[in-house]
């Protein structure tokens, strides 16, 4: 009887061992099947960064380290290979240290300032949900928490950054944001600061480089564009000798208060002001979904060409990131 049990155990062990070898060989064979290299990729990097790449060349980088006041995107690379954005104000770096190239923030979330670095709020990265690569798009989905100086989570945020290649090394970034309140309503106060800001490169600014601000309504530069409603605002100017490039900031028709007010300055800054003319309250169980676009382009694009790109962007549906996160 003992001999029979030993023989059974030996046969079972042999079968298990054979099965493991088969699984190992099969998985190695399956994984060794060559796959096309995606044209658009997001590459995780050390120190809490992720590089958006097109054909192996970086076009943008997402920063989300724990020491930051907020996540941000820098650089934003134009067709020439140079960054069209910068960190901080060119003439006031200390009090404008919160100008982090391209960033999401707000001046009044339930009475807490998340906009300035001296404010009492911090947008804390929680986790990366997923990276996606492909020939037509690449994207990253992240979760953040908007935390007061007392450690209270005021907002739960999901964020998706998507890059889309266009002709002539131009490209589009779509920024989807979903905000959820906790068990109590959260009010976004009336302010021109938030929900998205862009600090342009010094040479592109009107004052320093002779650049130009234009909006969808035909207005030009700060005097005409400042605190005016528009579907989009474009900031273009010199980026190299004899070469101009720019970024157009798109508002989306599904965003509240569309077309939004834009806060712009001749010193090289533009932002879309979600709650410029009044507060907005996020109710528990009713997420606020926003979509913005950044069109990174060469030259001083004619208004008609920008409008064509915006119209295509405007036809897209605002993403429901809660469903995306749960399904992945």
Secondary structure as a PSIPRED ss2 file (coil, helix, strand):
# PSIPRED VFORMAT (PSIPRED V4.0)

   1 X C   1.000  0.000  0.000
   2 X H   0.000  1.000  0.000
   3 X H   0.000  1.000  0.000
   4 X H   0.000  1.000  0.000
   5 X H   0.000  1.000  0.000
   6 X H   0.000  1.000  0.000
   7 X H   0.000  1.000  0.000
   8 X H   0.000  1.000  0.000
   9 X H   0.000  1.000  0.000
  10 X H   0.000  1.000  0.000
  11 X H   0.000  1.000  0.000
  12 X H   0.000  1.000  0.000
  13 X H   0.000  1.000  0.000
  14 X H   0.000  1.000  0.000
  15 X H   0.000  1.000  0.000
  16 X H   0.000  1.000  0.000
  17 X H   0.000  1.000  0.000
  18 X H   0.000  1.000  0.000
  19 X H   0.000  1.000  0.000
  20 X H   0.000  1.000  0.000
  21 X H   0.000  1.000  0.000
  22 X H   0.000  1.000  0.000
  23 X H   0.000  1.000  0.000
  24 X H   0.000  1.000  0.000
  25 X H   0.000  1.000  0.000
  26 X H   0.000  1.000  0.000
  27 X H   0.000  1.000  0.000
  28 X H   0.000  1.000  0.000
  29 X H   0.000  1.000  0.000
  30 X H   0.000  1.000  0.000
  31 X H   0.000  1.000  0.000
  32 X C   1.000  0.000  0.000
  33 X C   1.000  0.000  0.000
  34 X C   1.000  0.000  0.000
  35 X C   1.000  0.000  0.000
  36 X C   1.000  0.000  0.000
  37 X C   1.000  0.000  0.000
  38 X C   1.000  0.000  0.000
  39 X C   1.000  0.000  0.000
  40 X E   0.000  0.000  1.000
  41 X E   0.000  0.000  1.000
  42 X E   0.000  0.000  1.000
  43 X E   0.000  0.000  1.000
  44 X E   0.000  0.000  1.000
  45 X E   0.000  0.000  1.000
  46 X C   1.000  0.000  0.000
  47 X C   1.000  0.000  0.000
  48 X C   1.000  0.000  0.000
  49 X E   0.000  0.000  1.000
  50 X E   0.000  0.000  1.000
  51 X E   0.000  0.000  1.000
  52 X E   0.000  0.000  1.000
  53 X E   0.000  0.000  1.000
  54 X E   0.000  0.000  1.000
  55 X C   1.000  0.000  0.000
  56 X C   1.000  0.000  0.000
  57 X E   0.000  0.000  1.000
  58 X E   0.000  0.000  1.000
  59 X E   0.000  0.000  1.000
  60 X E   0.000  0.000  1.000
  61 X E   0.000  0.000  1.000
  62 X E   0.000  0.000  1.000
  63 X E   0.000  0.000  1.000
  64 X C   1.000  0.000  0.000
  65 X C   1.000  0.000  0.000
  66 X C   1.000  0.000  0.000
  67 X C   1.000  0.000  0.000
  68 X C   1.000  0.000  0.000
  69 X C   1.000  0.000  0.000
  70 X C   1.000  0.000  0.000
  71 X C   1.000  0.000  0.000
  72 X E   0.000  0.000  1.000
  73 X E   0.000  0.000  1.000
  74 X E   0.000  0.000  1.000
  75 X E   0.000  0.000  1.000
  76 X E   0.000  0.000  1.000
  77 X E   0.000  0.000  1.000
  78 X C   1.000  0.000  0.000
  79 X C   1.000  0.000  0.000
  80 X C   1.000  0.000  0.000
  81 X C   1.000  0.000  0.000
  82 X C   1.000  0.000  0.000
  83 X E   0.000  0.000  1.000
  84 X C   1.000  0.000  0.000
  85 X E   0.000  0.000  1.000
  86 X C   1.000  0.000  0.000
  87 X E   0.000  0.000  1.000
  88 X C   1.000  0.000  0.000
  89 X C   1.000  0.000  0.000
  90 X C   1.000  0.000  0.000
  91 X C   1.000  0.000  0.000
  92 X C   1.000  0.000  0.000
  93 X C   1.000  0.000  0.000
  94 X C   1.000  0.000  0.000
  95 X C   1.000  0.000  0.000
  96 X C   1.000  0.000  0.000
  97 X C   1.000  0.000  0.000
  98 X C   1.000  0.000  0.000
  99 X C   1.000  0.000  0.000
 100 X E   0.000  0.000  1.000
 101 X E   0.000  0.000  1.000
 102 X E   0.000  0.000  1.000
 103 X E   0.000  0.000  1.000
 104 X E   0.000  0.000  1.000
 105 X C   1.000  0.000  0.000
 106 X C   1.000  0.000  0.000
 107 X C   1.000  0.000  0.000
 108 X C   1.000  0.000  0.000
 109 X E   0.000  0.000  1.000
 110 X C   1.000  0.000  0.000
 111 X C   1.000  0.000  0.000
 112 X E   0.000  0.000  1.000
 113 X C   1.000  0.000  0.000
 114 X C   1.000  0.000  0.000
 115 X C   1.000  0.000  0.000
 116 X C   1.000  0.000  0.000
 117 X C   1.000  0.000  0.000
 118 X C   1.000  0.000  0.000
 119 X C   1.000  0.000  0.000
 120 X C   1.000  0.000  0.000
 121 X E   0.000  0.000  1.000
 122 X E   0.000  0.000  1.000
 123 X E   0.000  0.000  1.000
 124 X E   0.000  0.000  1.000
 125 X E   0.000  0.000  1.000
 126 X E   0.000  0.000  1.000
 127 X E   0.000  0.000  1.000
 128 X E   0.000  0.000  1.000
 129 X E   0.000  0.000  1.000
 130 X E   0.000  0.000  1.000
 131 X E   0.000  0.000  1.000
 132 X E   0.000  0.000  1.000
 133 X C   1.000  0.000  0.000
 134 X E   0.000  0.000  1.000
 135 X C   1.000  0.000  0.000
 136 X C   1.000  0.000  0.000
 137 X E   0.000  0.000  1.000
 138 X E   0.000  0.000  1.000
 139 X E   0.000  0.000  1.000
 140 X E   0.000  0.000  1.000
 141 X E   0.000  0.000  1.000
 142 X E   0.000  0.000  1.000
 143 X E   0.000  0.000  1.000
 144 X E   0.000  0.000  1.000
 145 X E   0.000  0.000  1.000
 146 X E   0.000  0.000  1.000
 147 X E   0.000  0.000  1.000
 148 X E   0.000  0.000  1.000
 149 X C   1.000  0.000  0.000
 150 X C   1.000  0.000  0.000
 151 X C   1.000  0.000  0.000
 152 X C   1.000  0.000  0.000
 153 X E   0.000  0.000  1.000
 154 X E   0.000  0.000  1.000
 155 X E   0.000  0.000  1.000
 156 X E   0.000  0.000  1.000
 157 X E   0.000  0.000  1.000
 158 X E   0.000  0.000  1.000
 159 X E   0.000  0.000  1.000
 160 X E   0.000  0.000  1.000
 161 X E   0.000  0.000  1.000
 162 X E   0.000  0.000  1.000
 163 X E   0.000  0.000  1.000
 164 X E   0.000  0.000  1.000
 165 X E   0.000  0.000  1.000
 166 X C   1.000  0.000  0.000
 167 X H   0.000  1.000  0.000
 168 X H   0.000  1.000  0.000
 169 X H   0.000  1.000  0.000
 170 X C   1.000  0.000  0.000
 171 X E   0.000  0.000  1.000
 172 X E   0.000  0.000  1.000
 173 X E   0.000  0.000  1.000
 174 X E   0.000  0.000  1.000
 175 X E   0.000  0.000  1.000
 176 X E   0.000  0.000  1.000
 177 X E   0.000  0.000  1.000
 178 X E   0.000  0.000  1.000
 179 X E   0.000  0.000  1.000
 180 X E   0.000  0.000  1.000
 181 X C   1.000  0.000  0.000
 182 X C   1.000  0.000  0.000
 183 X C   1.000  0.000  0.000
 184 X C   1.000  0.000  0.000
 185 X C   1.000  0.000  0.000
 186 X E   0.000  0.000  1.000
 187 X E   0.000  0.000  1.000
 188 X E   0.000  0.000  1.000
 189 X C   1.000  0.000  0.000
 190 X C   1.000  0.000  0.000
 191 X C   1.000  0.000  0.000
 192 X C   1.000  0.000  0.000
 193 X C   1.000  0.000  0.000
 194 X C   1.000  0.000  0.000
 195 X E   0.000  0.000  1.000
 196 X E   0.000  0.000  1.000
 197 X E   0.000  0.000  1.000
 198 X E   0.000  0.000  1.000
 199 X E   0.000  0.000  1.000
 200 X E   0.000  0.000  1.000
 201 X C   1.000  0.000  0.000
 202 X H   0.000  1.000  0.000
 203 X H   0.000  1.000  0.000
 204 X H   0.000  1.000  0.000
 205 X C   1.000  0.000  0.000
 206 X H   0.000  1.000  0.000
 207 X H   0.000  1.000  0.000
 208 X H   0.000  1.000  0.000
 209 X H   0.000  1.000  0.000
 210 X C   1.000  0.000  0.000
 211 X C   1.000  0.000  0.000
 212 X E   0.000  0.000  1.000
 213 X E   0.000  0.000  1.000
 214 X E   0.000  0.000  1.000
 215 X E   0.000  0.000  1.000
 216 X C   1.000  0.000  0.000
 217 X C   1.000  0.000  0.000
 218 X C   1.000  0.000  0.000
 219 X C   1.000  0.000  0.000
 220 X E   0.000  0.000  1.000
 221 X H   0.000  1.000  0.000
 222 X H   0.000  1.000  0.000
 223 X H   0.000  1.000  0.000
 224 X H   0.000  1.000  0.000
 225 X H   0.000  1.000  0.000
 226 X C   1.000  0.000  0.000
 227 X C   1.000  0.000  0.000
 228 X E   0.000  0.000  1.000
 229 X E   0.000  0.000  1.000
 230 X C   1.000  0.000  0.000
 231 X C   1.000  0.000  0.000
 232 X E   0.000  0.000  1.000
 233 X E   0.000  0.000  1.000
 234 X E   0.000  0.000  1.000
 235 X E   0.000  0.000  1.000
 236 X E   0.000  0.000  1.000
 237 X E   0.000  0.000  1.000
 238 X E   0.000  0.000  1.000
 239 X E   0.000  0.000  1.000
 240 X E   0.000  0.000  1.000
 241 X C   1.000  0.000  0.000
 242 X C   1.000  0.000  0.000
 243 X E   0.000  0.000  1.000
 244 X E   0.000  0.000  1.000
 245 X E   0.000  0.000  1.000
 246 X E   0.000  0.000  1.000
 247 X E   0.000  0.000  1.000
 248 X E   0.000  0.000  1.000
 249 X E   0.000  0.000  1.000
 250 X E   0.000  0.000  1.000
 251 X C   1.000  0.000  0.000
 252 X C   1.000  0.000  0.000
 253 X C   1.000  0.000  0.000
 254 X C   1.000  0.000  0.000
 255 X C   1.000  0.000  0.000
 256 X C   1.000  0.000  0.000
 257 X C   1.000  0.000  0.000
 258 X C   1.000  0.000  0.000
 259 X C   1.000  0.000  0.000
 260 X C   1.000  0.000  0.000
 261 X E   0.000  0.000  1.000
 262 X E   0.000  0.000  1.000
 263 X E   0.000  0.000  1.000
 264 X E   0.000  0.000  1.000
 265 X E   0.000  0.000  1.000
 266 X C   1.000  0.000  0.000
 267 X C   1.000  0.000  0.000
 268 X C   1.000  0.000  0.000
 269 X E   0.000  0.000  1.000
 270 X E   0.000  0.000  1.000
 271 X E   0.000  0.000  1.000
 272 X E   0.000  0.000  1.000
 273 X E   0.000  0.000  1.000
 274 X C   1.000  0.000  0.000
 275 X C   1.000  0.000  0.000
 276 X C   1.000  0.000  0.000
 277 X C   1.000  0.000  0.000
 278 X C   1.000  0.000  0.000
 279 X C   1.000  0.000  0.000
 280 X E   0.000  0.000  1.000
 281 X E   0.000  0.000  1.000
 282 X E   0.000  0.000  1.000
 283 X C   1.000  0.000  0.000
 284 X C   1.000  0.000  0.000
 285 X C   1.000  0.000  0.000
 286 X C   1.000  0.000  0.000
 287 X C   1.000  0.000  0.000
 288 X E   0.000  0.000  1.000
 289 X E   0.000  0.000  1.000
 290 X E   0.000  0.000  1.000
 291 X E   0.000  0.000  1.000
 292 X E   0.000  0.000  1.000
 293 X E   0.000  0.000  1.000
 294 X E   0.000  0.000  1.000
 295 X E   0.000  0.000  1.000
 296 X E   0.000  0.000  1.000
 297 X E   0.000  0.000  1.000
 298 X E   0.000  0.000  1.000
 299 X C   1.000  0.000  0.000
 300 X C   1.000  0.000  0.000
 301 X C   1.000  0.000  0.000
 302 X C   1.000  0.000  0.000
 303 X H   0.000  1.000  0.000
 304 X H   0.000  1.000  0.000
 305 X H   0.000  1.000  0.000
 306 X H   0.000  1.000  0.000
 307 X H   0.000  1.000  0.000
 308 X H   0.000  1.000  0.000
 309 X H   0.000  1.000  0.000
 310 X H   0.000  1.000  0.000
 311 X H   0.000  1.000  0.000
 312 X H   0.000  1.000  0.000
 313 X H   0.000  1.000  0.000
 314 X H   0.000  1.000  0.000
 315 X C   1.000  0.000  0.000
 316 X C   1.000  0.000  0.000
 317 X C   1.000  0.000  0.000
 318 X C   1.000  0.000  0.000
 319 X C   1.000  0.000  0.000
 320 X C   1.000  0.000  0.000
 321 X H   0.000  1.000  0.000
 322 X H   0.000  1.000  0.000
 323 X H   0.000  1.000  0.000
 324 X H   0.000  1.000  0.000
 325 X H   0.000  1.000  0.000
 326 X H   0.000  1.000  0.000
 327 X H   0.000  1.000  0.000
 328 X C   1.000  0.000  0.000
